[in-house]
């Protein structure tokens, strides 16, 4: 390939799917490119050589130019997101034609088909910035990590942000239950266990239960308690491409699937109850989360405090930056029994903590969808 710059994406503002533009007069190449677009879930626009409309040329998120048409397009405006497609690996002239067009990459079929499908899918989804992806893990059993993960997701969704909550702990009982939506329609983890390669972000989002204005990927009530690492990698990557916020509830035991989730996190929160045994347990959990797995791990402390301890001292003992103190939420067990999720009360202490956290973590967190 020529270069490695990622093309800028053109995002349609009217809600329509962005359509790649194919420019070729080679019927065989056109058939191949239409096949690859179908594999990526994209419906392209097709133009024959220099008959390409200037509006389509400038507005398409991605342009696939057959080498047969390269010479006739040299007068068209230069732009990002242009790929020159050839077949002859021995044709050195294609590199000169790519420079004349200002192409971002030169691709050869069939060798580069997998890479091209991914680029077409990216363009069709119209995703800009990837989601800020946050993982929450308990320093010991019962630390309240799932409660905090749900509250963070509920708070982000209430602020108008596209939000997805992913339950990566197969033994946690299911976040859909914690959100009061165990009977909600939509897919659960077992449906994605066979996922390999790329999962379409839009299809993932639309297939999941929608609870409290956010999408939730949780577990069903069956016996399946494992997700292959490849499935975790594919699903979480698809969630991130949708933008906004992704919150992941992590297991304390880091297996291969959990390691795949950790590798895609921007930030991790270790929830630590403020008592000595919990600190000792949290220290072991933190030691298992090496910087190679998670570069940014911070402590979140939950009271009440044992004598002689405070949040800063606990963070110091763990050797972690302090992300904050999770406040006590009066009436939380009763609210959960009544079907109200953690953080549902916008004026409650837990919701205020989460809102303040997002205000620090997200640019422009004061409002508006991301």
Buried (B, 14 or more C-beta within 10 A) or exposed (E): EBEEEEBEBBEEEEEEBBBBBBBBBBEEBBEBBBEBBEBBBBEBBBBEBBEBEEEBBEBBBBBBBBBBBBEBBEEBEEBBBBBBBBBEEEEEEBBEBBEBBBBBBBBBBEEBBEEBBEBBBBBBBBBEEBBBBBBBBBBBEEBBBBBBBBBBBBBBBBBEBBBBBBBBBBEBBBBBBBBBBBEBEBBBBBEBBEBEEBBBBBEBBEBBBBBBBBBBBBBBEEEEEEBBBBBBBBBBBBBBBBBBBBBBBBBBEBEEBBBBBBBBBBBBBBBBBBBBEBBEBBBEBBEBBEEEBBBBBBBBBBBEBBEEBEBEBBBEBBEBEBBBBBBEBEEBEEBBEEEBBBBBBEEBBBBBBBBEBBEEBBEEBEEEEB
